[in-house]
Amino acid sequence: KFLCAFSGGLDSTVLLHALSKQPHVEIRAIHVHHGLHPEADTWAAHCEEFCRHLNIELILVRVEVSKNGEGIEAAARNERYRAMAEHIRGDEILLTAHHLEDQAETILLRLLRGSGSQGLAAMRAESTAWGFRQLRPLLSCSRDDLRAYAINEKLAWIEDPSNEKTDFDRNYLRHEILPLLQKRWPQVSRNLSRSAALMAEEHECLREQATRFLAHIAGVDPRCLSVSALMKHNKAWRAQILRTWVESLAAPPLPASILCEIEQCLLVAKPDTSAQVRWADTQINRWRDGLYLSDSPVETSGGWQIDWDGKAVFEMPDARQWGFVHAGDAMALSLAVKAAFEGELRVSLRTGGEKILLEHRGHRSSVKNRLQELGVPPFVRKTLPVLSTRNGECLAVGDVLLSARFKAFCTARAAR
């Protein structure tokens, strides 16, 4: 079962038409309407008519493209893949019509941007980069092959005039650079594609070994790495291990500049200091002998707080959800909370100076000191919800510290 990305251009027209001839194959097509060109509505109508002729279901998705620091090409591509991720079914494979020259252009772009082995491996014939399986069955076919097929089958396709503009890097390579290279080296696209395949093989070997190293460095918490264990490897392997670690946690890829910061700031930081690097809404913190990967915290005002009756989960400013885990009736538990603590509970972030009366303690303890003793990193402490009564009695700090009174309440009701 396939979902075919269909722009209406030559490449995707050939792919969809060829697919329609295959027996025992279920096909749907998806066309993403970016609204970036005056003819976008006409193109969408063409795609609908073409799919009607082939008796293939077409999903038409309209998106708004916002650069957000990206180029217009990258922003449009990201919107396309987000749309496809939203509509692809669990039993479908996405097919895209990338061909030989697309691969050559991608390799040259990556080379000019200073990419390493992973980037120079370019587009894979099979990928799961966007969270679903994707195949590129035309990667070994040239644009001339596709045009010959389309003419032979008398197919009509869309010619996007923006593809002729050399303002875009990819178009500049396509119209100005690759033709010059092909005059001297006629097989340039095929040779570049072969180099990409070899780089992909080498990259897989590096990742396999880095994964073995990572298994000895990661702790019980997969989001934490031992600095001392990492430092037993040379700088080149440290980079491979860090990239593999970040990739294994589905975080954005590590830029070379951030790898440099990790080497120069985090790995040499004193264990009693808290150093940090950030990129793409992600951060790595150094604390004691650990590197901790997490999402960048959402900035909140110091006065953030909500009331909570214990019935449902509550959401923190960073979108994490907290609440009771129990097998009983939620309403009954909520009523018990109000009865035991004289009303709804109050949830806030730590502001400093909190004290909590723990079990088997004759006096209230400093929340800060107890969290330090338990080894909770300072950047984690900042995100823990503080649960208290309306008169200010501290009942819990996340699931790390529970007051004697609150612990007894949870135990009596088989809740945590």
N, C-alpha and C positions, 0 to 999 in steps of 0.2 A: 504494500500500500504506500503510495507516494503522494506528497504534496509538492507540486512543481512551482518554483518561483517564476512568474511570467510577466515580463515587462512589455512584451509585444515587439521587442527588437528582434533582429535576425537570430541571435544565439538561442534565446529562450523559445522562439517560434519553432526552430528546428527541433529542439529538445522535446517540446510538448507534442509536436506532430509525430516524431519518431516513436515516442512513448505510446501514443494512441494506437499504433499499429501492433503493439506487443500483446499477445494473448495472456490471459490469467493475471492481468495487472490492474489494480484499482488506482485511479488517478483523480486528484483534485488539483486545481490551479489556484494560485493567489496572486493578485495584482495590487501593488501598493501605490496609491495615488498620492504623490507628494505635494501636488499643487504648486510646483515651482516653475511650471512652463505654461504659457497661455493655451497650448494644445493638450493639456493634461486630460481634460474631459473627453476630447476626441480620441485620445489614446485608450482611455478606459473603455469607451464604447467599442473600439476596434477589438480589444481583448475579449469583451463580452461576446461579440459576434463570432470571433474565431473559435471560442470555446463552445458556443452553441452549435457551430458547424461540426465540431468533433464530438459533441455530446459529452462534454466534460464540465463538471461543476466548477464555477469560478467564484472565489471569494474576493470581493472588492473592498479594500481597506483604505480609508482616507486618514492621512497623518499630517501633523504640522511639524515642519522641520525648523528647529532652533539651533543655532551654532553652539552656544554654551561653551565657547572657547575652542571648539573644533572647526575645521574647515567644513564648507557646505557639503563636500563629497562624503566625508566621514560621518557628519551628522545625519545625512540622508540614509547612508548605509545602516547606521545604528537603528534608525527608526524602522527600516525595512525588517531587520532581524527581530526587533522587538515585536513587530506586528506578526511575523511568522511564528515566533515563539508562543504568542497568544493563541493562534488559530490551529497550530499543528496538533494532531491527535497523538495519543500515546503509542498507537500501533503504526504510525506513519513515519516515513523517512523523507526528509527534505531533499529535493534535487535542485541544483543550480547549474546554469549553463556556462560556467567559466571554461575557457578554452586555452589552447596553447599560447597564444599571444598575450592573453590576460595573465598567465603565469609568468611569462618573460617580463612583462611590465612590472608585476609585483616584485620580482626578484631585483630588478634594477632600482626600483623605489626603495626597497629595504637596504640595498647595498649603499645607496646614496645617503641614507639616513644613519648609516653606521651600525646596522643590526648585527647580532651574533648568529650562532648556528640555528637557533630556534626561528629567528626572523627570516634567515636566508633559505630555510626549508620551504618558505612561502606557503602556497595553498596545498593542503593535503587532498588526495582523492577521497578520503573519508575523514570526517571530523565530528567532534562533539563539543566544539568550543562554545556554542550558545545554549548548551543544556539539552540538546536533542541531536539525533543522528543526522548527519548531512553527507550526501554524496555529490561528487562532481564528475559525472561520467564522460564529459567531453574534454577533459584536460589534455588528452593526447591528440585532439583534433584541431587543425588550423582553422583560421577564419575563412580561408579559401575553400576548405572542405565543406564548411557549413553553408557558405554562399552557393556552392555548386549543388548541394542537396536541395536548398530552398528553390533554386531556379528549376531544377529537374522536376520538383513536385509542384511547381507553379504556386508557391506560397507568397502571400503578401505580408510585409512586416513594416514596423515603424522605424523611421530614421530620425533619431533625436538630434536636432541641430547643435545642441550643446556639446555633443561628442566631437565636433569639429573645432571647438574653441581650445586654443593651446594655453589659455590662462591656467587650466587645471594641470597639475603635474603629470597625471597619468596620460592625458591627451597629448601633452608636449612630448612625452616619450614615444607615444604611439605614432605621431605624425612627423616628428622632427628627428628623433634619435634612432629608433629601431629601423626605419628605412635605410638610413646611412650604414648602420651595422650590417644589415642584410645584403647590401651591395658588395661588401667586402667578405662577409661570412654568411652565405645564404642559409645555413642551418642554425643561425644564432638562437632563435626561439627554442628550437628543439634541444640544443646544447645547454642553454640556460635551464630549461626544465629538467634535464638530466642532472645538472649540478644541484638543483633543488632537491631532487630525490635522494642524491647521495648525502646532502646535508641533513635531510630528515632521518636517514639511517644512523648517521653519526650522532645526531641529537638524541635519538632514542637510546643509544648505547650510554651516552652521558647521563641521561635521566635514570636509566636502570641502575647504574652504579651509585648515582647521587641518592636514589631512594634507599639503597642498602645502607649508605652512610647515615642518612636521616633517621633510620630506624634505631640507631645507636645513640642518637643525639636528643631525640624528642623525649619528653617526660610523659608522665601519666596524662597530663593535659596536652592534647595535640597542638594547642595554640602557644605552647611554650617550648623553647629550645635552650639547652645548656650551653652557655658561652664557653666554659672551659673545655667542653667536649668538642665544640665547633672549632676552637682555636688549635686543636690537634691536627687539623687539615691545613694545607697551604691555601693561599688567597684564591687561586683559581677554583679549587674544589669548594671553598666556602661559598663562592658566588653560585656555583651549581646547586649546592645544598639549599641555600637560601631561596633560590628561584623555585626549586622543587617543593620546598616547604610551603611557600606562599601559594603555589599552584594547587597543592593538595588541599588547601583550605578554601579554594574557590575565590581567592582574593585577586584584585587587579594585578597584572604582571609587574614585577619590580623593574623600574627604569634603572639604567646604568648609573644615573646621578644619585639615586637613593642607595644603591649598593655601595657607592663610594662613601656616602654619609655614614652608612652602617659601619664600614671599615674604620673611618677616621674619627667617628664620634661614639657610637654605641659600644663597639668591641673593646675600645681602650678606656672607656669610662670607669671610674672607681665604683666598686660594688655598692657603696653606700649612697651613690647619687642616682638620680632618675633622669636618664637621657632618652630622647625620643626623635623619631623621624616620621614624616607624614607624606602620603601621596594618595590621590584619588579616593578621598574619604576613608582611607585606611591608615593605620599607624602601627609602628613597632616601638615598644618601650623596653628599655634596659632597666632591670631591677635585680640587685644582687647578682646571682649567676645565671639569670634567665633573660631571654628575649621573648617578649609577649606580643603577639599579633592580635589586633582588634580593630573594630570600626572606629573611626574618629568620633569622639563624643559630640553630641549635639549641645551647642552653647545654650545655656538657660540662665534666666535671672536667678539671683540668690534666693528670692522669695517664693520659688515654686513649691506648691503644695496642693493636695487634693484631699477630699474626705472619702472614706471607704467603709462600706458596711460589711465587707467580708463575703458577700454573696457571689460576685463574679470576679474575674481577674481585673486588675487595674494596669494601665499602661504608663510607663515612664517616658520622659521626654525623648529618650533614644529609641523608643518604640518597643523596648523589651517589656514583656508582660509578667506580672507577678500575681500570686494568689494562693489560696489554700489548695492543698491536694488532699482529698478525702473521698470516701465512698458513700457518705450520708447525704441527707437532703440539704441543698444549698440554702433554702429559706430558713430552715431550722438553725443552721450554723450562723446565719446572719443575725437572727433573733438572739442567739446565745452571745454573740459578740456584743451586741448593744446592751444586753443585760449585765454581762460581766464587767464591761468597761464604761458603763454609763454613757452610752451613745456611740456614734460612729467613730472609727479610728481616723487618725490623721497621717497622711503619707507626705514626706518631704525628703529633700536631699540634705546631706550633712552640711552643717554650717560651722562646726567646731564646738568643743566644750561639752558634747553630749556625755551623759553618764547613764549606766545601766546596772540594775541589781541582778546579778547572775545567780544561778543555783549554787548553793553551798558557800555563799559569800555573805559576810555580815555587814558589808558596806557596798555602796555603789562604786563601780569601776569606770575608769575613763574608756570610752569607746575607742578613741584613737590608740591608746596603749594596748588594749586587747587585740585590735586588728593588727597592730604591728607584731605582737607576740605570736599571733596565728599565721604570720607570713603573708597576709593579704597585701598585694602590691598597692602603692598609693594611688595609681591611676584607676584601679578597680574600686578602691574605697570611695572615690568621688561619685561613682555611679550607683552605689547601693542605696535602696530606699530605706528611710528611717521610719519605723512605725511607732506611733505614740498615741496616748490618750489625749483628750481635749485639754486636760489640765497639765500636759507636758511630760507625763511619765513615759520614758523610753521603753517600749516593749520588744522591739526587734530591730536589727540592722541586717537587711536582706535575710538570707537563710544562714548567715554566719554566726550571729549573736542573737540568742533569745533570752529575755529576762526570765527569772524563776517563775514569775506569775504567768507570763505568756506561755512558757513551756508547759506548765501544769494544765493550762486551759487546752492547749493542743493535744496533750496526752490523753486527757479525759474524753476527748471527742474524736480520737483516732484521726487527727488531722496533722498536717505538717505544712 
